Amino acid sequence: MFDARLRPLLAPALNRVAAVLDVPWISPNRLTGMNLLLGLASAGFAAAQWWLPALAAWLLCRLADGLDGPLARRRASQRGAVRDTGQGGFWDISADFIVYGATVIGVAIGATAGFGAPWLPFLLVLFAYYINGSVFLAFSSIAEKNGRQLDDGRSLSFLGGLAEGAETVLVHSLWLLFPAFAWQVASVWAVLVMISAAQRIFAGYRALA
């Protein structure tokens, strides 16, 4: 919901950090790999009920995810007109989906073991993520084929919705900060992500008409 407004506000700061990271031994794909490793670490820490390390790893993972794109665009502008193979975008979205699923499972394990939380809200979150991911990936593929892609500088065509990246960062941070209430947060979040899925199905269907 807030991504379109936040991206222009965050872009100058992210571009400055990307300039600092623009050294030979750091690449966009390595930042994506760091995102994946930190996300899996966050999931593992949450499952072990090490909530603050899990939160730190989660926030660092999202920072790495926010920097791989600016660094890739910086490198591309330095090289001039070079064909984009899409490899980086594919690696990025693959890492994100692994991280999102793993962190939900990690929190579910930790909250169930430590606070007797029910599994159902976390399963509903995973189900909602599955629908959203399927919808936006299907739309991106079909829109690209038909020349109707949405170009906002990212590798894929992202359909907007109530629950986007900023909200995901916030919600995953909340249940790591307040793990005793993680399943209640997950219950509300599952509803919001389901609403987003319905919005994206409707918007994608109309956009491809």
FENHU-V19221 format. One record per residue. N is the residue number from 1. RES is the residue in one small letter. OMEGA is omega in whole degrees, -180 to 180 (none if undefined). BURIAL is # if it has 9 or more other ideal C-beta (glycine too) atoms within 8 Angstrom, else .. D_CENTER is the distance of its C-alpha to the mean C-alpha in whole Angstrom. Layout:
((N:RES:OMEGA:BURIAL:D_CENTER) (N:RES:OMEGA:BURIAL:D_CENTER))
This chain:
((1:m:-177:#:14) (2:f:-172:.:14) (3:d:-177:#:11) (4:a:179:.:14) (5:r:-176:.:17) (6:l:-176:#:14) (7:r:178:#:14) (8:p:-180:.:18) (9:l:-178:.:18) (10:l:-173:#:16) (11:a:-179:#:17) (12:p:180:.:20) (13:a:180:.:19) (14:l:178:#:16) (15:n:178:#:19) (16:r:178:.:21) (17:v:178:#:20) (18:a:178:#:19) (19:a:178:.:23) (20:v:-178:.:23) (21:l:-176:#:21) (22:d:177:#:23) (23:v:-172:.:25) (24:p:-173:.:26) (25:w:174:.:25) (26:i:178:#:21) (27:s:176:.:19) (28:p:-179:#:16) (29:n:176:#:16) (30:r:175:.:17) (31:l:177:#:14) (32:t:176:#:11) (33:g:176:#:14) (34:m:175:#:14) (35:n:-179:#:10) (36:l:-179:#:11) (37:l:179:.:14) (38:l:177:#:13) (39:g:178:#:10) (40:l:176:#:13) (41:a:178:#:16) (42:s:178:#:14) (43:a:179:#:14) (44:g:178:#:18) (45:f:180:#:19) (46:a:179:#:18) (47:a:178:#:20) (48:a:-179:.:23) (49:q:172:#:22) (50:w:-165:.:22) (51:w:-179:#:20) (52:l:173:.:20) (53:p:178:#:19) (54:a:179:#:16) (55:l:180:#:15) (56:a:180:.:16) (57:a:179:#:14) (58:w:-178:#:11) (59:l:177:#:12) (60:l:178:#:13) (61:c:178:#:10) (62:r:176:#:8) (63:l:178:.:11) (64:a:179:#:11) (65:d:180:#:8) (66:g:-175:#:9) (67:l:-177:#:13) (68:d:179:#:13) (69:g:177:#:13) (70:p:179:#:16) (71:l:179:#:17) (72:a:180:#:17) (73:r:177:#:19) (74:r:179:#:21) (75:r:180:#:22) (76:a:179:#:23) (77:s:178:.:25) (78:q:-178:.:27) (79:r:-176:.:28) (80:g:-176:.:29) (81:a:177:.:28) (82:v:-178:.:27) (83:r:178:.:25) (84:d:-179:.:22) (85:t:-178:.:21) (86:g:-178:.:18) (87:q:-178:.:17) (88:g:179:#:15) (89:g:178:#:13) (90:f:180:#:13) (91:w:-179:#:13) (92:d:-177:#:9) (93:i:177:#:8) (94:s:179:.:10) (95:a:-179:#:9) (96:d:-178:#:5) (97:f:176:#:7) (98:i:-178:#:9) (99:v:-178:#:8) (100:y:-180:#:7) (101:g:-178:#:10) (102:a:-177:#:12) (103:t:175:#:11) (104:v:-180:#:12) (105:i:179:#:15) (106:g:179:#:16) (107:v:180:#:16) (108:a:179:#:18) (109:i:-179:#:21) (110:g:-179:#:21) (111:a:178:#:22) (112:t:-179:#:24) (113:a:-174:.:26) (114:g:-172:.:26) (115:f:179:#:27) (116:g:-178:.:28) (117:a:175:#:24) (118:p:-179:.:24) (119:w:-169:.:22) (120:l:-180:.:22) (121:p:-180:#:19) (122:f:175:#:17) (123:l:178:#:18) (124:l:176:#:18) (125:v:179:#:14) (126:l:178:#:13) (127:f:179:#:16) (128:a:176:#:14) (129:y:-180:#:10) (130:y:-180:.:13) (131:i:-179:#:15) (132:n:-180:#:12) (133:g:180:#:10) (134:s:-177:.:14) (135:v:-174:#:15) (136:f:176:#:13) (137:l:177:#:13) (138:a:179:#:17) (139:f:-178:#:17) (140:s:-179:#:16) (141:s:-178:.:19) (142:i:179:#:21) (143:a:177:#:21) (144:e:-179:#:21) (145:k:-176:.:24) (146:n:180:.:26) (147:g:-179:.:25) (148:r:-177:.:23) (149:q:177:.:20) (150:l:-174:#:18) (151:d:175:.:18) (152:d:179:.:16) (153:g:179:.:16) (154:r:-174:.:13) (155:s:-177:#:14) (156:l:176:#:13) (157:s:-177:#:14) (158:f:173:#:12) (159:l:180:#:14) (160:g:179:#:13) (161:g:-179:#:14) (162:l:-179:#:14) (163:a:-180:#:11) (164:e:-175:#:8) (165:g:-178:.:5) (166:a:179:#:9) (167:e:178:#:10) (168:t:177:#:7) (169:v:-178:#:8) (170:l:-176:.:11) (171:v:179:#:12) (172:h:176:#:11) (173:s:-178:#:13) (174:l:-177:#:16) (175:w:171:#:16) (176:l:176:#:16) (177:l:-177:.:19) (178:f:-173:.:21) (179:p:178:#:21) (180:a:-180:.:24) (181:f:-174:.:22) (182:a:-176:#:19) (183:w:175:#:20) (184:q:176:.:21) (185:v:-180:#:18) (186:a:-180:#:16) (187:s:179:#:19) (188:v:-178:.:18) (189:w:179:#:15) (190:a:179:#:16) (191:v:-179:.:18) (192:l:180:#:16) (193:v:175:#:13) (194:m:177:#:16) (195:i:177:#:18) (196:s:179:#:15) (197:a:179:#:15) (198:a:177:.:19) (199:q:-177:#:18) (200:r:177:#:16) (201:i:-179:#:19) (202:f:-178:.:22) (203:a:180:#:20) (204:g:179:#:20) (205:y:180:.:23) (206:r:-178:.:25) (207:a:-178:#:23) (208:l:-178:#:25) (209:a:none:.:28))
